Amino acid sequence: MSQRRTSGDSGRATIRDVAARADVSVASVSRVLSGNYPVSEELRRRVMKVVRDLDYVTNAHARSLAGGGGTPTVAILINQITGAAFAHVAKGVEGAASLRGWLSLVGTTGDDPERELALVNLMRQQGVAAVILLGGAYDFDEYQLRMGRFARSLDAAGSHLVLVGRPPLEGDVPATTVDYDNEGGTYAMAGHLLSAGHRRILVLPGHAELTTAQGRLRGARRAFEAYGMPFDPGLVLHGTYAYEHGYDAVEESLRRKLDFTAVLAGTDVVAAGAMQALRTAGLRVPEDVSVVGYDDIPLASQLTPQLTTVHVPYEEMGRVALRAVADRREAGAGRRKGGDGDHLVLGTHIVVRQSVQPPAQRA
């Protein structure tokens, strides 16, 4: 009887390993596994026993994830499955994948950079066609270095890393970035508030270590500079992109008697929390305090008053991300790494609704 092989250095059994262990031809194994050809019961039992012994079915599935003779699968990694904004990106990815007959897997990182890195590594080991990371990245050197190594490892395995809604990795890294004008969106929104006469604006950009929050804070600062107005860092409160942060930040600001006439929230969900805190304190929006958000998720038009916010084309970003993966696969391994076209930026714009008015008109 032939000895078991382990597919070179990969540790994964191949169809040749099964054939060698069962002492039959590769064609015979293929016929048994496909089920499309008549085979003897004795042959079927012998081959399937070896398949179970070598765990070949699991390994064949792993290869199919990468599309090697099977259905290509993309892994979508998102902070929280209930996060409204990037759930729309995931919807765009899944919709575009479905049109191509591809499969989608969704994993959650829980706002934990270590878990995100672990999931990327796991998907690399599983051999998916692509790993699509959604949302802001963490501005840590070690994180950037490790993610760069994973990107190169994915590329060497015939897979690909796609970053959505975050900056590209530093250096010559084989990854595609699909971003949006994050800083420009906040610049325009802060300018909208300044044009309305607001000078004391409470800014809730998000976690200080998150690249998304850093970009939004830069946009707000740039707007104040453009208008020749002083920017007060004491009116910047960092935190999560959760409803609770919006509520707690405004409640704390009112308790500390901070002077502000408007709230620039990092997301629409944070804005909703801010509006509720203002109502609880007996203040009206926008008569007493104006509030704006970011994302333009359906919630924004459902609030009372309807929320002025920054529109981000999240679903389109998802579709673009999937197209980038499909284009690479169709172009083949000879496609040049890096260069033009690997960093795509979609535009943002303000959606004006009813949550802003000049401070002079407050009751």
N, C-alpha and C positions, 0 to 999 in steps of 0.2 A: 504494500500500500504506500502511495506517495505521502511524503510529509507535508504538513500544512504550510502554505506560504502566507505572508502577511502584506502583500502588495507593496514590496519594497520597504521604504521607511515610514509609510503612512500609517501602518497598523490596521488598515481596513482590509477586510477580505474582499477579493474580487471574484468574478465569475470563473476565472481560471483556478483560483484556490478551491472553489466548490468542485469543479470538474476533477482536479487532482485528487482531492480527498475522496470523492465518490468513485474514482477510477473510471470515469466516462469522459466523453468528448465535451468541449465547450458547447457545441451545437446541441448535444443532448440536454445539457443543463438549461440552455436557452429555451428549448422546446417545452421542458417541464414547467419552467417559470412563466412562460407566456400563456400557456393553456390553450394555445391555438392549434396544436398538433397532437395527433393521437400517440400516446406513449404507453408502455406497459405499466401495470400497477407496481410491479417490483422496482422498475426504474424510478417511478415517481416517488415511492417510499424512500429509496436509497438517497436520491438527490435532496428531498425535503428534510431528511434527518441531518444531512450535512449542512444544509441551509440554516437549520436551527442551531446546530453545534457552533457554526462560525458566525452566527448572528448576521448572516448576509442580508436579510431583508432590511434590517435597520440601516446597514451601510449603503444599500442600494437606494434607500429613501434619502439618505444624506446626499448622495450624488445627484438625485433628482432635484433637490433643492437648488443646486447650482445650474440646473438645466442641462446637465450632461446626459442627454437621452431621455430626460423626463420633463416635467413641467417646471419652468423657472419660478422661483419663489423669492420675494423680497421681504426683508425684515424691517418693520417700521418701529423705531424706538421713540417713545413719547414720554414726557414727564409724568402726566396723569391721564388716564383714559377718559376722565371726566373734564379735562381741560378744554374749554369751549373753542379757543382759537385754533390750536394745533390739531384738534380733532377734525377740523375742516381740511387741514393739510393731508391728514391720514385718509380722509374721504376722497380727496383728489387723487392720491397715490393708488388707493384701492380701486377706484373707478377706472383709471387708466390701465391698471394691471389686468383688471377683469376683461376689458375690451380686447386685450392681447391673449387672453386665456391663461394668464399667470396667476399664481397664488400669492396671498399676502399674510404675513404673520405680524402681530402687534405685541410689543413688550413695553412695560412701564419702568421708568427709572426712579420714580419717587423723589425727584429733585436731589438725587444722590450721585455725585460724579463717580464714586467708586463703583456703584451698581451699574452706571452707564457703561463704564469701561469693561466691567465683567460681562455685560450682555453683548457688547460688540465682540469680545473675545469668544463668547459662546457661539454666536452666529457665524463667526469665522470658522470655528471648528465644525459646525454643522454644514458648511459649504453652501450658504445661500448665494443667490445671484447678485444681491446687493444688500447693504445695510444703509437705511435711510434714517438719519438722526434729525429729530425735529426740536426746534427751540434753541434758546441761547446756550452758549458754552460757558465753561468756568475758566476764568482768566488766571490759571495756575500754570507755571512752566512745566511741572511734572506731568500734568494732565495733557498739555499740548504735545509733549514728547511721546507719551505712551499712545495717544490717539494716532500720531503720525506713524508709529511702528505698526499699529493695527491696520492702518490704511495701506501700508506697503505689503503687509502680510496678506490682506484681502486681495490686493492686486496680483500678487504672485500666485494666488490660488485661483485666479480667473474670476474673482468677485470684484466689488467696487464699493467704495464708501461715498455716500452723498450727504452733504450737510445742508440742512434746510433751516433758514432763519437764523443763521449764525455766521460769523466771519470765516474765511478760509483758514486752513491750518498754515502755520509758518513754514517756509522752506519749500523745497521741491517735493511735494507730497501728492501721490496719485489719488486725488479726491475731487469730486465735483461739488461746487457750492451753488445753491439756489437761494438767494437772499432777497430782501426787500429794502427799500430806502428807510431804514429804521430812524436814523438820526434826522433825515430830512422831514419825516412825518412829524416828529416832535418839534422841530424848528418851525414848521408851518403852523402847528397848533398853538405853540407858545406865542407866535406872532399874531395869531388870531385873537388871543386873549389880550395881548398888549395893545392891539389896534382898537379893541373895545374899551380901553382905558384902564385895564387892570395892571397894577404895579407890584402888588404883594400876592404872589402866587405860591400856594402850597404844592410842592412837587413830590409825587410818590412814584419814583422811577422803577422800583424793584430791588432785588438783592444787589448790594454794591459789587459783589464778585462776578455777577452775571454780565456777559457782554451785551445782552439786550438792554439791560438797565443802564450800562455805561453809555451806550449810544444815545439813549433817550435823554439822559442827563446832559450829554454834550449838545444835543439839539436845542434843549431849553436854554442853556447858557449862551449858545450862539445867537439865539433870538434876542436875548436881553442885550448882548453886545451890539447887534445890528441896530437896535432901537436906542442905543446910547443910555440904557438903564442899568443901574446897579443890580447885581444878582445876589440875593441873600442865601448863603449856604445853610443858614439856620432854619430855612423853610423847606429843606430837603429831608424827607424821612424815608429810609430804606426799609424794605420788607418783602414779603412774598407777593405773588400776583393773585392773592385770594381775597374774597369778599371781606373776611375778618380783618385783614390788614387795612383795607380802606376805612372800615368802621373805626378800628382802634386808633389809627393815625389821626383821623379827624377829631375823635373824642379827646385824645391826648392833647392835640393842638388847641382845642377850645379850653380844656382845663388849664393849660399853661398860658392861656390868654394871648396866644400868638395872633399877630395882626395879619389877616389874609382876606382877600375878597374873591379868590377863585382857587379851585383845586384842579391840578393837572395830574390825572391818574395814569398809572402805567398800563392799565388794561381797563376794559369796560366793566369787568367784574369788580375790580378795585373801586371804580367810580360808583358802582351801585352801592357798595358798602359805605363809601363816603357820603352819598346822598341820604342814606338811611340814618347815619350818625347826625347829619345836619337836621333832618326832620325830628329826630329824638330830642335834639337841643332846642327845638322850636324855631329853627331857621328855615327859610324857604329857598328853593332853587328854581329860577336863577335870581329872584328878587333880592335876596340877602347875600347869597354866595353862588357864583357860577361854578359849574363842574363840567369837565371834559374827560373823555376816555381815549382809548387806543385799541384798535382791532376791528371795530364795526361788526361784531357778532350780532345775531338776531336779537339778543337781549337789549342792545342799545336802542332800538326803535320801540321796544316794549315797555321801557321805563317811563315814569311820569315825573317830570317832563321827559320827552324823548331826548336822548343823549347826543350831543355834538361829539364827534369822535374822528379818529383817523382810520380810513379804510385800508385794509391790507388784503391783497388778493390771495388768500390762503389756499383755496381749492386749486387755483391756477398754479401756485407754487408746487403743489403735490403732483399735478399733471406734468409740469415741466421736469420735475425730479425723475419721474418714471420714464419720461421720454429720453432723458439724458442717459439712463441706464440702458434702455432699449437701443439707442443709437450706438452706444459703445459696443454692445453685443453684435449688432449688425455690421459694424465697421471691422470687427475682429481684433485680434491681438496686436495687429500692426499699427493701430492708431497711436499717434504720438502722445505721450503723457504731458500733462500741463499745457500751458499756452492759452491762447485766446479761446473763449467759448467754455472754459471750465469754471468760470465765475460769472454767474448770471444774476442780474439785479432787476427786480420788478419794482415798479413805481407805487407810491402811496398818495392818497389825497384826503383832504378834509371833507367830512360830511356834516354840513351845518344843520342842526335841528333846533331845539328849543331850550337848551340848558345854559345858554350864555346870554348875558346882557350887560351893558355898561354898569360899573359900580355906582355911578351917580344916580341911577334910577332905582336904587334899592330903597325900600320903605324905611 
